[in-house]
Structure formats: C-alpha cells, structure tokens
Amino acid sequence: MLQVGEAAARRARYEGKTEEGGVAAGQVSGLIKSVKPAGDMVQDIVAEAALGLEKGLCTR
C-alpha cells in the first residue's frame, strides 16, 4: 500500500522502497522523449562531439 508523508518519501528516496512512498520526478520528467541504453547515449555524445570538432565549433 502506498503511504504518504515525509517518512514514506524518505524511505522511497533513500532506501529504495518505492512501493511504500512516492518519489518526486520534477518538471524535467516532461522533457524525456525516449529511453536509450547507456552505450547508445555514449555513442551519440561522441558522434556529436566529433561533428563539433570537425566544424570548428569546439576545441580539443
């Protein structure tokens, strides 16, 4: 059963007991458009950085 209150929220946040209390996600959660594996995210970041280097948008 989901509980409410500060103690339940603390257990959810710090002890991982999300079945006992809610965890705030914040407004940023509305900006998430997809969920990718970490490896895919790293590949995307490296490719974007390489493109920026090629175009002279950033330096080494």
C-alpha positions in Angstrom: 0.0 0.0 0.0 1.3 3.4 -0.9 1.9 5.6 2.1 2.1 9.4 2.2 4.1 11.7 4.3 7.7 12.7 4.9 8.8 9.3 6.4 7.4 7.3 3.5 9.0 9.7 1.0 12.3 9.3 2.8 12.1 5.5 2.7 11.4 5.7 -1.1 14.2 8.1 -1.8 17.0 6.7 0.4 16.1 3.1 0.9 14.6 2.4 -2.5 11.2 1.4 -1.0 9.2 3.0 -3.8 6.3 0.7 -3.1 5.9 2.5 0.3 6.2 6.1 -0.8 6.3 8.3 -3.8 9.4 9.8 -5.4 9.3 13.3 -6.9 10.3 13.4 -10.5 10.1 17.1 -11.1 9.2 19.1 -14.1 12.2 17.8 -16.1 10.4 14.5 -16.5 8.2 16.1 -19.1 11.2 16.7 -21.3 12.2 13.0 -21.6 11.3 11.8 -25.1 12.9 8.4 -25.2 14.8 5.9 -23.1 18.0 4.6 -24.5 20.7 2.1 -23.3 23.7 3.9 -21.8 26.0 2.6 -24.6 23.8 4.2 -27.2 23.8 7.5 -25.3 27.7 7.5 -25.1 27.9 6.8 -28.9 25.6 9.7 -29.6 27.6 12.1 -27.4 30.9 11.0 -29.0 29.5 11.4 -32.5 28.1 14.9 -31.7 31.5 15.9 -30.2 33.3 14.7 -33.3 31.0 16.7 -35.5 31.6 19.8 -33.4 35.3 19.3 -33.7 35.1 18.9 -37.5 33.1 22.0 -37.8 35.3 24.0 -35.5 32.5 24.6 -33.0 34.7 23.4 -30.2 38.4 22.8 -29.5 40.3 19.9 -28.1 
